């Protein structure tokens, strides 16, 4: 499953904040950056948990196959 590159989106929002001349636009861009970084962290956590579950499942399958052999 593919997901957006949240870190790239955060960098883009940061760049937009740096060139913004209006305070409300700059603030909005900085909020977007923070949100994208939080989403990237959550995606990293989900990826690590998925890898851990898949490894545990593969180990259980191998153990089951060895027990039945």
Number of C-alpha atoms within 10 A of each C-alpha: 2 4 7 11 12 18 16 14 17 23 15 15 20 19 15 17 22 12 10 15 10 9 10 11 14 19 13 15 21 19 16 19 24 15 15 21 18 15 17 20 14 12 16 12 12 12 12 12 12 12 12 12 12 12 12 12 12 12 12 12 12 12 12 11 10 9 8 7 6
